[in-house]
Amino acid sequence: MSRDDDLVGSVDDLREVLGVVSEKVPGLLRGLRDVLYSVEAAEGMAGAVATFYKKLVDAGIPREDAMDMARGYMINLRDVVRGKGFDLGGMVRREREEREEER
């Protein structure tokens, strides 16, 4: 295989990656936004945090400490993104494998 063939293969791979990214990422971001910022998500999170706080206070934890713990219990997008990151490479590989299996 020549160097030109390697370059063409790399360009094709990049084109495929960018195609998957442009196709999948916008929908993933919209879905993530909808999950995190919907009315249902807010109600669910509020109920979970309130229950957590109440259980702590009922167990004898001082209110101020329980409030701090409840704040820590809440998940926000910034922490999720920082802590886990997004594995776009893995997503691209899975997408490629699925297409190859369909052939």
Backbone hydrogen bonds, N-H to C=O, Kabsch-Sander energy under -0.5 kcal/mol:
donor,donor_aa,acceptor,acceptor_aa,energy
6,D,2,S,-2.0
7,L,3,R,-2.2
8,V,4,D,-2.6
9,G,5,D,-2.6
10,S,6,D,-2.4
11,V,7,L,-2.6
12,D,8,V,-2.6
13,D,9,G,-2.5
14,L,10,S,-2.6
15,R,11,V,-2.7
16,E,12,D,-2.3
17,V,13,D,-2.6
18,L,14,L,-2.9
19,G,15,R,-2.2
20,V,16,E,-2.4
21,V,17,V,-2.8
22,S,18,L,-2.9
23,E,19,G,-1.6
24,K,20,V,-3.1
25,V,21,V,-2.1
28,L,24,K,-2.3
29,L,25,V,-2.9
30,R,26,P,-2.3
31,G,27,G,-2.6
32,L,28,L,-2.6
33,R,29,L,-2.6
34,D,30,R,-2.7
35,V,31,G,-2.3
36,L,32,L,-2.5
37,Y,33,R,-2.9
38,S,34,D,-0.9
42,A,38,S,-2.4
43,E,39,V,-2.7
44,G,40,E,-2.6
45,M,41,A,-2.8
46,A,42,A,-2.7
47,G,43,E,-2.4
48,A,44,G,-2.4
49,V,45,M,-2.9
50,A,46,A,-2.7
51,T,47,G,-2.4
52,F,48,A,-2.4
53,Y,49,V,-2.8
54,K,50,A,-2.7
55,K,51,T,-2.6
56,L,52,F,-2.1
57,V,53,Y,-2.5
58,D,54,K,-3.0
59,A,55,K,-1.4
60,G,57,V,-1.9
61,I,56,L,-2.4
66,A,62,P,-2.9
67,M,63,R,-2.6
68,D,64,E,-2.1
69,M,65,D,-2.4
70,A,66,A,-2.5
71,R,67,M,-2.3
72,G,68,D,-2.0
73,Y,69,M,-1.3
74,M,70,A,-1.2
74,M,71,R,-0.5
79,D,76,N,-0.6
80,V,76,N,-1.8
81,V,77,L,-2.8
82,R,78,R,-2.4
83,G,79,D,-2.7
84,K,80,V,-2.4
85,G,80,V,-0.8
85,G,81,V,-1.1
88,L,86,F,-1.3
91,M,87,D,-1.8
92,V,88,L,-2.6
93,R,89,G,-2.4
94,R,90,G,-2.4
95,E,91,M,-2.3
96,R,92,V,-2.5
97,E,93,R,-2.6
98,E,94,R,-2.5
99,R,95,E,-2.1
100,E,96,R,-2.3
101,E,97,E,-2.1
102,E,98,E,-1.4
103,R,99,R,-0.9
103,R,100,E,-0.5
